[in-house]
Amino acid sequence: MVFSNNPRFISSHHSCKKAAPHRLRNVSTITIAISLFSLVVLSAISTLDFGSNASKKVTKVRPTIVRPTKWDTFDHYKMRTYFECSKAFESERPWWTDQEWRIVRELYQDLLKSERAGLVRGSTKIGTYRVSDEVFDFSQIVVPYQAGKEKGRGLKAAKDIRKGDMIFKATNNTVVFTDGHSFRKCMFMLNERFPTFACDVLQWAWVQDLEGGAFGIEVDLDDCNLLNSGRQRSVNIQCGKADEICDGNHFYARRDIKKGEEILGSYSEFVSDHSWSELGL
Ligand SMILES: *[C@@H]1O[C@H](CO)[C@@H](O)[C@H](O)[C@H]1NC(C)=O
């Protein structure tokens, strides 16, 4: 029985062996078919992908940007150096066009969105906010102009202004950074989009005491940035009305101002520039 079983085993083994090359042939045919099929599918997908990349390129140009190592530790001096700001300020700085301002405000909104997304993941606090929801067009009150070699860009009255009239107030374009790193991110985003613009913002942004002893970096994402500071006697606006406490966000004419006169504030009313380090900058 044992022996008779053996040949059967052998023969079946044999047939198995014989069958093997046949099965292998089958396998390789299937493999080739599958490979060919995947090739077709893959190339179809990659064509699709190229298509969407191409359409993305039309709407949003986002070149690959390599930030310097340890960029996330840069203080405002280091940023100035890295953005080559002294070179940018060698010649007269231009205005930002309405279109540029629009893009910059959109950049800010992108940053705000990414900060909010971070909060959902529990990783960070939101490091920036808009001071107000109010939308206001200042172009009827002040207009940008070149105020001379020393002062650079400035603002002049767009019309005759009466003593006590409102000149500036915080709007939805007035943004505050309570976290130094959010400001840094904003500066790098800006520099990558419009080289030298971050230099302007670094120059315009100021540190302000917020309520409760905290500090924030404040900046207007519109032409209100161009306000120059004057000597005591030439200052023609003031923070808060005559009998009000200065909140740093509302400014009124201190006297009548003629159309075309430069608007001059007093930075010391609202700026704590020694406090950049409080924010790690
Ligand atoms: C303020 O509101 C205007 C009008 O909705 C908008 O165009 C602008 O981008 C807003 N500013 C910021 C900084 O989000």
Ligand as a Chemical Component Dictionary entry (heavy atoms), coordinates in Angstrom:
data_LIG
# 
_chem_comp.id                   LIG 
_chem_comp.type                 NON-POLYMER 
_chem_comp.pdbx_formal_charge   0 
_chem_comp.three_letter_code    LIG 
# 
loop_
_chem_comp_atom.comp_id 
_chem_comp_atom.atom_id 
_chem_comp_atom.alt_atom_id 
_chem_comp_atom.type_symbol 
_chem_comp_atom.charge 
_chem_comp_atom.model_Cartn_x 
_chem_comp_atom.model_Cartn_y 
_chem_comp_atom.model_Cartn_z 
_chem_comp_atom.pdbx_ordinal 
LIG C1 C1 C 0 -11.564 94.509 5.399 1  
LIG O1 O1 O 0 -12.769 94.429 4.707 2  
LIG C2 C2 C 0 -12.689 94.663 3.309 3  
LIG C3 C3 C 0 -14.090 94.666 2.753 4  
LIG O2 O2 O 0 -14.745 93.473 3.058 5  
LIG C4 C4 C 0 -11.811 93.572 2.678 6  
LIG O3 O3 O 0 -11.668 93.810 1.302 7  
LIG C5 C5 C 0 -10.440 93.592 3.352 8  
LIG O4 O4 O 0 -9.639  92.569 2.833 9  
LIG C6 C6 C 0 -10.591 93.446 4.862 10 
LIG N1 N1 N 0 -9.281  93.601 5.487 11 
LIG C7 C7 C 0 -8.599  92.589 6.037 12 
LIG C8 C8 C 0 -7.263  92.898 6.633 13 
LIG O5 O5 O 0 -9.004  91.453 6.101 14 
# 
loop_
_chem_comp_bond.comp_id 
_chem_comp_bond.atom_id_1 
_chem_comp_bond.atom_id_2 
_chem_comp_bond.value_order 
_chem_comp_bond.pdbx_ordinal 
LIG C1 O1 SING 1  
LIG C1 C6 SING 2  
LIG O1 C2 SING 3  
LIG C2 C3 SING 4  
LIG C2 C4 SING 5  
LIG C3 O2 SING 6  
LIG C4 O3 SING 7  
LIG C4 C5 SING 8  
LIG C5 O4 SING 9  
LIG C5 C6 SING 10 
LIG C6 N1 SING 11 
LIG N1 C7 SING 12 
LIG C7 C8 SING 13 
LIG C7 O5 DOUB 14 
# 
